[in-house]
Amino acid sequence: MSLVTVLLLAVALGTDAFSMCIGVGMAGVRRKQILIITLTVLVFHIIMPVIGWYAGGYFGKLLGRAAAIVGALLLVYLGGRMLRGAWRGGTEEESRAMVANTWGLFVLSASVSMDALSVGFTLGTRSVNLIQVAGITGLVAGIMTFAGLVLGRFIGNWVGSRAQLAGGLILIVIGIKLFWG
């Protein structure tokens, strides 16, 4: 597998994280949260192809769909909380809490990394350097996560209070898309 192919694969795998993080960033995130979310998604995008490589097709189908459903529902829930906060003039702290706690961060990171698990299964049938592919995938996903969070934060600061409403709608749409699959 050529380096260009691996990079294109990594960008494709990072698009879910990028789009999700625009919505999260619009809700308002602190610098520390940006770093934690970026590193968590990066690690998940390294681990998931490796797990996929070793786990086998049946286990991946069961875990992948369940985690995707939980992740999708969490995104819809987070988006709904953001909408509710925007309508009642609440603070952004409620929305941030979902990605600030360990469980919420874990589920969101896992949900945007499920496609990397599936890719790991496919890569297991090919003669590829798993460490190289997983490392590049993680690094690119981390960069895209960071970019999405920073872009979302910038848009949120620029647009003001309406950004929370837009971010909530974005997360709900992404969650519905992930749920239906």
Secondary structure, DSSP 8 states (H G I E B T S, - for coil): --HHHHHHHHHHHHHHHHHHHHHHHHH---HHHHHHHHHHHHHHHHHHHHHHHHH-HHHHHHHHHHHHHHHHHHHHHHHHHHHHHHHTT--SHHHHHHHHSHHHHHHHHHHHHHHHHHHHHHHTTS---HHHHHHHHHHHHHHHHHHHHHHHHHHHHHHTTHHHHHHHHHHHHHHHHHHH-
